[in-house]
Amino acid sequence: MAALLLGCQDLTLTDQSYQRVHVATFSVPIRSLMPGRETYPGSMTLRVNGTVDRPVVLSIYQLSGQTRYPVLTDSLPAGTHVNRSLRQDFYSRDEVELQVSGSPATIGSLEIDWYRQ
Amino acid sequence: MNRFILLCTALLLAGSLRAQSQIGRNSVRLGVDLTSLDAPDAVGPRYVGRLARHFRQDRLLITAEAGYMRLAMANQPFNGIDPGVNRRTRLTADVTVLADLLPNPNHALRLGGGLSTWYRQDDIYMGATRVGLDNVAIDRRSRREVNTGWHLAAEYEWVFVPNWGIDARFRVANLSAAGISSMLGVGISHRF
């Protein structure tokens, strides 16, 4: 039993990095990076809370060398969003980038949680 | 008169029998350990329950222990944005063998060691960066893991009335990826 326990590897059930982006000004497109990871994910998820008075576009890109591949794009309509969730299958270990674009005149703020798992 | 002598004798015998009653060979202990966690450094109370079997006139103990710990620690705001608290949970299970160094029925100084299996669930703030003018990206890490390892233990117990004792103890656990945790605690135990 002792040998069995001591010989055990740590058992990882989940290990995910995630990012919470607070956006208060939309004067220029906002870009936020999430570094690559060692293990392969299975999906990409975005969760949005907040209020905007104009539509805002959310995009996620996979950065592979000099190339940006779109992974997920969604347009948030004007209004209040509570736990609006977007999910996409995603299997790459590459670095990824979140881009938030809106009209410079947009008023409001968004809190965006995004992660791959 | 004979009856009175008989009654006194019976009472004396009863007292003598009570005085020589066996101390239980099992014990249950409840306690709290001030427990340190791996980086980012954190210390908090871990509530512990333990069952023990006593051997060789109380000089050797084999114990099984379970514990629970939950911490929520605030972080400094970054550019006025709260990055959220660090939430850390531990469910612990330990099996320990302890040997008593003092040949005294009311005092015990025990040293020992054993195996540990701890479950950890962490949601931790890793850092933040400014994005553009007034925007902030907060990096966090969420992890659930089962870690195994070993521990060393030292404890002092005072049996203040038959079958009841209080103790203080120090422990160090090495839990591989979860690092080294040290624990300083007190508890009360009952033998049965």
Boltz contact constraints between the chains, C-beta under 6 A:
constraints:
  - contact:
      token1: [A, 5]
      token2: [B, 115]
      max_distance: 6.0
  - contact:
      token1: [A, 5]
      token2: [B, 148]
      max_distance: 6.0
  - contact:
      token1: [A, 8]
      token2: [B, 148]
      max_distance: 6.0
  - contact:
      token1: [A, 10]
      token2: [B, 145]
      max_distance: 6.0
  - contact:
      token1: [A, 10]
      token2: [B, 147]
      max_distance: 6.0
  - contact:
      token1: [A, 10]
      token2: [B, 176]
      max_distance: 6.0
  - contact:
      token1: [A, 10]
      token2: [B, 177]
      max_distance: 6.0
  - contact:
      token1: [A, 11]
      token2: [B, 146]
      max_distance: 6.0
  - contact:
      token1: [A, 12]
      token2: [B, 145]
      max_distance: 6.0
  - contact:
      token1: [A, 13]
      token2: [B, 144]
      max_distance: 6.0
  - contact:
      token1: [A, 14]
      token2: [B, 144]
      max_distance: 6.0
  - contact:
      token1: [A, 15]
      token2: [B, 143]
      max_distance: 6.0
  - contact:
      token1: [A, 16]
      token2: [B, 142]
      max_distance: 6.0
  - contact:
      token1: [A, 17]
      token2: [B, 141]
      max_distance: 6.0
  - contact:
      token1: [A, 18]
      token2: [B, 140]
      max_distance: 6.0
  - contact:
      token1: [A, 19]
      token2: [B, 137]
      max_distance: 6.0
  - contact:
      token1: [A, 19]
      token2: [B, 139]
      max_distance: 6.0
  - contact:
      token1: [A, 20]
      token2: [B, 138]
      max_distance: 6.0
  - contact:
      token1: [A, 21]
      token2: [B, 137]
      max_distance: 6.0
  - contact:
      token1: [A, 22]
      token2: [B, 81]
      max_distance: 6.0
  - contact:
      token1: [A, 22]
      token2: [B, 136]
      max_distance: 6.0
  - contact:
      token1: [A, 23]
      token2: [B, 135]
      max_distance: 6.0
  - contact:
      token1: [A, 24]
      token2: [B, 134]
      max_distance: 6.0
  - contact:
      token1: [A, 25]
      token2: [B, 133]
      max_distance: 6.0
  - contact:
      token1: [A, 25]
      token2: [B, 134]
      max_distance: 6.0
  - contact:
      token1: [A, 28]
      token2: [B, 132]
      max_distance: 6.0
  - contact:
      token1: [A, 30]
      token2: [B, 131]
      max_distance: 6.0
  - contact:
      token1: [A, 30]
      token2: [B, 132]
      max_distance: 6.0
  - contact:
      token1: [A, 30]
      token2: [B, 135]
      max_distance: 6.0
  - contact:
      token1: [A, 32]
      token2: [B, 131]
      max_distance: 6.0
  - contact:
      token1: [A, 32]
      token2: [B, 137]
      max_distance: 6.0
